[in-house]
Amino acid sequence: MPNLSRYYLAEQVLLKLESGIADVINKVQIEDIIAAVGQKVNSILKLQQFTDVLQMGDTIPNNLMVATYPNIPITSIGTRCKATLPIQPVSLIRNMGVYMIDMYEDFRCPFIPIQLGLFAMLQGQLGISDLLGQVGFECVGNEIWLTKDLTINNVSEIYMRLLVFDINSYSDYDGLPIPQDMQWQIIDEVYKSFIPSEAQQAIQSQPIKTTLK
């Protein structure tokens, strides 16, 4: 599994340019591509400054951002369902690195975070055992377990907002907070941004490659 750093992604863009657009490659420096990769990651993750203040004297690292990860698949596990975290968020107390989860893209009805094991205790409490009809979630390792099985309502994906460090705080060689399947979108879009418009029209009908040599 490659280290998805800015330099690695820029190298893949450079390889695509070298293999197809000879006139362009002589004008493009890898430093320009590295900068474009960082901007594209910011755009795709819809990064927003994390401004919440924790209570009880808790401290948080500087330069935290809220990154949005769409279309996370869920699978049924009996009366509940689960999803795998797309990346490992910043480790904070009470699993606050998993900032927000929802079944809606605009996060209009976020799920309730529950400390691991608490939901089992709530099952014996009449009136609140179902969280008053709302959906909760527990962090179990690199998985998220929801308190209800949303798949019975034809829900197959959820949306996550996770805390990551500002992209500018990563070096060119540090792994970025992006899942493996997102690298192809970044490489393809950055590649297209460096080629002339007439060349872009010629490749618009081509599918995004999923394997790079």
C-alpha positions, 0 to 999 in steps of 0.5 A, a space after each residue: 500500500 503506497 504512502 499517499 503523500 503529496 509527493 507520491 500523488 504528484 509523481 503519478 500526475 507527472 507520469 501521466 503527463 509524460 506519457 501523453 502530453 509531451 508539450 506540457 511536461 517541459 513546462 511543468 515542475 513537480 513543485 507546481 504539481 505538489 502545490 496543486 495536489 494540496 489544493 485539490 485535497 483541500 477542495 475534495 475534503 471540503 476542509 473547514 477550520 475546527 473552532 469548537 472549544 472543549 470543556 473541563 480544561 481539555 486541550 486540543 492540538 493546533 491546526 485541526 480541520 474538519 474533513 468531509 468523507 462522503 458515501 461511506 458504505 454500511 453493512 448490516 450486523 443483526 439489529 445494527 449496522 456498521 461502517 469502516 472509517 475511511 481514514 484514521 482521524 486525529 486521536 482526541 478524548 472521547 473519540 472526538 476525532 470522529 466529529 459528526 456522522 449522518 445519513 444526509 449529505 448536509 448533516 441535517 440530523 447528525 447521529 448521537 455519539 455514545 461512549 463504547 459500551 454505554 449503549 448496552 447499558 441503555 438497553 435496560 432503561 425504559 424510555 431512552 433505550 432507543 435514544 428517543 428514536 434517534 440514531 447513535 454511534 459507537 467507535 469500535 477500533 476502526 469501525 463505527 457501529 450504529 445503534 440501528 440497522 439503517 439498511 432496512 430503510 434502503 440506506 446503504 451509505 453514510 457521511 462522516 466529518 472527521 478531524 484531521 490536521 491542516 493539509 499545510 502541516 503535512 510535509 511533502 512526504 507525509 501520508 495525507 488523510 485520504 482513503 486509497 480510493 480517493 487518490 485516483 480522483 485527485 490524480 486525474 483532476 490535477 492531471 487535467 488541470 495541467 493540460 490544455 483545454 483542447 486536450 481535455 476535451 479529447 480525454 473527457 470520455 475516457 474512464 478514470 484509471 484505477 491502476 497506475 504503473 
